[in-house]
Amino acid sequence: MVKIVSQVGSRLRARIACRRGQNTVEYLLMLTVVVGVVLVAGVALKKFMPTLFNNIQQMITGAAGQMGSGSN
């Protein structure tokens, strides 16, 4: 009985000591979370981007028009 417990204990210690693949899995999980956040943010911002670019274009056009007309 003592020998069986000793063998199980040594196998368990060996299994715990062998954790080489754990770092890879953790990095892949973190990468998956980051990609998911970026995709969700992209979908959320997609609705507001055309309006933002139009506003910027109007501001640039207005400023260029004022500079071209010579008014201060």
N, C-alpha and C positions, 0 to 999 in steps of 0.2 A: 504494500500500500504506500509506504514511504517512497519507494522507488518511482511509482507512478506519479505521485504528487511532484516529485523532483523533476521528472521528465516533462510534465505539463508546465511547471514553472520555468524550466530552461527554454522550452519552445515559446512560451509567452514572452519571455525576455528577448529572445532572438527576433520575434515578430515585431515587438515594439522598437527594437534597435534599428530595424530595417525600414526606414521611412524616406527613402530616396525619392519616390514618386510623389510624395505629399506636396512638396514645394511647387511642382509643376501644376498639379491640380489646383492648388490655391491661386496661383497666378492666372490660370485659365478662367477660374471663377471671377476673379477681380476684373479681368479683361472683359468678360461677358457683361458684368454689371456696368462698366464704363461705357461699352458700346450701346447697351440698352438705354442708359441715361442720355447719351448723345442723340440717339434716334428719337426718343420721346421729345427732347428739347427741339430737335429739328422739325418735327411735325407740329409742335406747338407754335414755333416761331414762323412757320411757313405761312400762316394766316396773316401775320402782321408785316412780313417783309415787303410785299408789293406796295403797301401804303407808305411804309418807311422810305423806300426808294423813290417813290413819287414825290414825297415831301422834300427830300433832299434835292431832287432834280429841280423842283420849283424854286427852292431857295437859291440854288446856284444860278438858275436862269434869271431870277429877279436881281441878284447881285451883279451878274454880268451885264444885264440891261441898264442898271443904274450907272455902272462904270462906263459903259459905252455912250450913254447920253451926256455924261459929264456933270451930272447933278450930284451934289454932296448930301 
